[in-house]
Amino acid sequence: MPFASASPPTSSSPIAPHSRRCRGATMRQGRFNGIRRIIGAMEMSGSCFKRMARRRAFRTKGGVHRIARLSHSSHDKGPPCQTVTFQYRTVDHLMRERYTIAPSEEANRFHYELERRLSDQLRNSNKAERQRLFPVVYDELHEKVPYLLYIQDDASTEEISSVITARAEKALERFLRSQSTYLEIGPGGCKLVRRIARRVKHVYAVDVSMSAMLSGGPLPANVDAIVSDGTSVPVPAQSIDLAWSDNLIEHLHPEDAKEQLENIFAALRPGGRYMCCTPNRINGPHDISSNYGHTVAAGFHLKEYAYKDIIPLFKSVGFGNMTGYVDIKGKVVIGVPGQLLVLFETVLLTLPPRIRAFALRQLLVKAIIKVRICGQKPAIG
């Protein structure tokens, strides 16, 4: 059925799968209009998603395969929500992705206000209070906003995880040796840990949840899983050759972030390296607050960083040889001196707002400013 004649979807009339091979500018425009009609029919007000759908419609090559599914769920402590999933057949910028969104403005607003309230509790708490609050606030969020825990089919989830894990491994492989000891902070289900364990002598996985680390099954014999309070790194001092974290530091209170960084530094051997990945605040915020006019993260990203912020933080702890690694579509990872990336950010910030906004939408610029910073502990002597 053509999108133009589609009626607003209900739980009894799900959107049927639709696919089309697009050739030429006319077909590309038709594809864009089709996505626009889906969004209009579903009365979605999320401007961020509209921009994402429009960009991906034009940038996907070799045709696109779109799947739209609608499901309804409700919870006694939160508003009803609709969950829509779009899948794109081709790999764009960073990974093959499936987007799960809540199109209902009521559900979005409820999520935003709840996350804002809970994150403010963390921002305004002291260290002792945060250790108690962290698990409590995240449990409350997932209880009251159940669509955040929407589970996708196994094949899709595995595909996404494999792409993410492969790209992380590619960034790290230049530092891996058969006799290395590797540390991952916040490994979640330990997918990357399992891959790295085949290439190094020993691995430490440090997370706040043992159940999360074991969710993918038993770990390899050379992996030690250790539970942390979120800032401590309970591994032997000066035992680590390479440490890694991804999308972790932005969830920590700034005081806790520096304390964790000090603990990672203490765990590294002289000459050891720590690579930290986090979204860049310059094209953020990257949490729910981005949909409500915030220019600074106000949700569970307690502090987002740019290279110009995180490099001084690393240096204050004692790290040197600061290098950023730019991932070009997962095929090439290029090391760039940290100060050059700071200069690039400075140039971006001096551009007129409209030109800067256009530049920040370009895939190459996004790849360059994605924070993937590696600091080295000075060698003795």
N, C-alpha and C positions, 0 to 999 in steps of 0.2 A: 504494500500500500504506500503511495507517495507520502512523503513527509508533510506536504502542503495540506492534505486532507486528514491528517492525524488529529484525533480529539485528545483532550487532556487525559493522561493515563490514570488509571485507577488500579487497585490491587487485583481486580477481576479482569483487567485488560492490559496485560504487560506489553511492552514494546517488543515487537518481533525483531529477531536478528536481521541486520541489513549489511550488505557488503557491495562494493562497487570498485571496479578498476578504473581509475581516472586517467585520462589522457588529454593533454592540451589545456589551454587557459580556460576554455568554456567549461570543461568538466571540473576543473579545480574550483571555479566559481560555484558550480552546482553543488559540489561537495561542501563548500563553506556555507551555502544557503541551507543545505540539509541539516548541518549541525546547528545553525541558528534557529531553524524551525523546531528542532528537538528542545532546545533550551527555552524557546518561547512557549512551546506547548506545556512544558513542565513548570512554567512560572518561576523559574529560578532567578533570584536577584543577585547572585554572587558574581560581581563584575570581574573578580579575579579569575573565576573559572571560564567566563566568557572569553576573556583575553587569551587564556591558555588554549581553549578549543580553537579559536581563530588562528593563532600562531601555528598550531600543530597541523591544522588543515592545509596550510600553504607550504609547510616545510617538509612534510612527509613525502618521500620519493617512492616511485614504483607502485603507487596505489596504496590505499589504506583499507584496512578491514575494521569496521566499527561494530561493536556489540554493545547494545544498551539494554540493561535489565533493570526492572523496577521492583523493589520489594518494600513492604510496609512493616514497620515494627513500632511498638509502643512500650513505654515503661511507666510504672506507677509513680516514679519520682521525676519524670522528665516528660517533655512534650512528644507527641508522635513525630516520627521522622520518616522520610523517604530516602532510600539509598540507591543511587544510580551508579553504574559502573561502565566506564568506557575502556575498551582495549584497542590499542593500535598495533598493527601487524609488524610494522618496521621499527627498528631501533632508532630513537631520536636522542640527540645530545648525550645524555648520560646512561640511559638504560631503557629496556623495554618495560613500560610501566602500565599498570592498571590503576586508574584513579577512582577512588571511592569518595563520594561527596554526599552531603546532606542538603538537598535543594530547598527544603522548607526554611523560609526566613525565620519562622518561630523557633525551629530547632537550632539554627545557626546562632540566633540571638541568645537563646538559653545557654548554649555551649560557651559562647563568648563571655557572658556575664559570670557564669560559674567559674571558668578558668581564670578570669581576671580576679575574682574574689579569692580563689585558692592560691594563686601565684602571689598575690599581695601579702598573704599570710607568710609565705616563705621569704619574700623580700624584706619584710619588717620584723623578722624573727632573729634571735641570736643563735649561735651555733648549737647549743644544747636543744633548743626548741626545734631547729631544723631537722636534727637527727630523728626526732619523734614525728615531725610533721610530714616528711617526704613520703613515706609509704601511705600515710593516711590520706593526703590530698589526692594522690594518684588513684588510690582505690575509690575515692568518692567520685572523681571525674569519670572513671570507667563504669561505675555503677549507675550514674545519672545520665550519662551520654553513651548508651550502649552501642551505637553504630560505630564508635571508634574501634570497637573490637570485632568489626565485621570480618569474618573469615572467608577468604577467597578460596576457589578450588585449588587443590594441591598442585596441579600442573602449573598454574599461573604463578602461585606463590614461589614454587621452586625455581621457575624460570627467572623471576625478578631477583631472587636471592643469589642465584648463580651469577648473574651479570654483575651485581654489586660486589660480590665476593671476588670475582675474577679481576675486577678493576682495582680493588684494594690490594690484591696480591701482586698485581703488576706494578703498582706504586712502590711496594715493599721489596720486590725481588732483588733489586740491586744491592740491598743490604743483608740479604739472607745468606748464611754459610752453614755448612753441615754441622759445625760445632757451636753454632749460635744458641743463645738462650733468648727466647722471645716472650714479651709481656703484652697482653691485650687488656685494656681497661674498658669495662662495659661491653663484653663480647656478646651479650644476649644469648642466642641459641648456639653460639660457638661454631657457626659455619666456617668462618675464616680461620678460626683456631684449628679446626680439623685439617684444613688444607695446608696451613703453615707447619703443622706438626710433622708432616711427611718430609719436610725440607730442613728441619733444624734438630738440634740435640734435645732441647727441653723447652716446654711452654708453660707459662703461668697465665691463667685466665682469672681476672679479678672482677667481680660483679657484686651488686647488692643482693642478688637472688640466686641461690643455688638451683632452685627448680627451673629457672630460666636457662641456666647453663646446661642442665641435663635434659632439657626439653627435646633435644634432637637425638637422644639416646646416649649410651655410654661413651665416654671420651677416650681417646687413645691413651696408651700406657704412659707415654712421655708427657702427658698434660696434667698439671695440678690445678684444680678449680678451687678458688679461695673466695670466701665471702668478706666483703668490705662494708664499712659504714658509709661509703660514698666519697670519702676523701682519703682515707688511709690506703696504703699500698703494702699489704703485709707479705712481702717477699724478702728474701735475704738481701742485705745491703750490698751494693756494688756487684750485683750478680747478673744484670740484664744487658744484653748487647743491643736490642732493638725493642722499643715500646711503641704502641699504636693505640689510638682512640678515634672514634668516628661519631660525630653528632652527639657529643657528650658534654663538653665544657660549657655550651650555651645553656644547659639545664641546671648548672650549678650557680649558687650564690657567688658573687665575685670574691668574697673572702674565702669560701671553700675552694674555689678554682685555684687560687694561688697556693693554698695549703696542699692541695692534691698535686700541683705541679712541683712543689718542693719535695714531696714524697717520691714522685717519679724520678726526679733528679738524683735523690739519694739512692734509689734502687739501681741506677745505671752504673755500669763499669766506666772507668775513664775511657773516653773515646766512644761511648755508647750514644745512641740516638733515640730521640722521641719524635714521632710524626703524629701531628694532631690535625684532624679534619673537622671543620665546622662551617656552617653557612655564613656568608659575608653580610654584615649589617648594612652595607652600602646599597645593596639591592633587596633589602629586607623591609619590614620584619618578615620572619619566616614561620611565624606561628599564627594562631587564629586571629590575633589583633590586626593583621594586615588587611582583613576584610572590613575593618571598622575605622578606617582613617588614621590609624596610628603610624607614625614614622619611626618610632622606637618600639621594640618588642615589649608587649605588656601582658603576654600570657605566660606559659611555662618556660619560654626562653627567657630566663632571668637576666641574661646579658648576652647580646650578640657582639661579635668581634669583627673588625677588619684587620688586615695585615698591620696597619699602623697602630692598632691597639695591642695585638697579641705578641708582636715581636718585642716591644719593650717589656711586656710581662715575662716572656721567656728569658730575656737578658737579665731581668731583676733577680731571677732565681740562680743564674749562673751559666745558662746555655750560651753557646757561641755558634759560629758558622751557620747562620740562619738562612735556610734555603726553602723556597716555595716550589711545589711540584704541580705543574699544570697538566691535566689529563685531557688529551684531545681525542674525544670519542672512544676512549678505551683502547686505542691503537698505539698511541705514543704518549709517554709521560716525560715531560721536559722539566729539568731542574733550573730554576731561575733565582738569582740572588734576591734575598728578601727585600733589600732596599730598592731594587728596581720595581718590585711589585708595590711597595709603598708609594713610589713616584707615580706609577700608573694610577693608583687610587687617587692620589692628589690631583692629577690632571683631570680625572673623571669628575671630581667634586668641584672643579673650577668651571666646568662647562655650564652653559645656560640650562635651566631645568628641563626644557623640552628636548634639547639635544642630548642631555645626560640620560633622560628617561628612554630615549630611542636607543642610545648606545647600550644601556643596561639590558635591553631586550635581545641583543644579538648573542648568538650562541657562543661565539669565540670569546666575547667579553665575559660572559658568564663563566666560561671555563677558566679564564685567567684569574678572575677575582674569587673563585671558590677557594676558601682558605684551606690549604693543605701544607702546613708549615712543619719543617723538620729542624730541630735544634740538636746540637751535639755537645755532650759533656766534655770539657777540656781534658786532654790526655795529661797524665802526670809526667813531668819532665819535658 
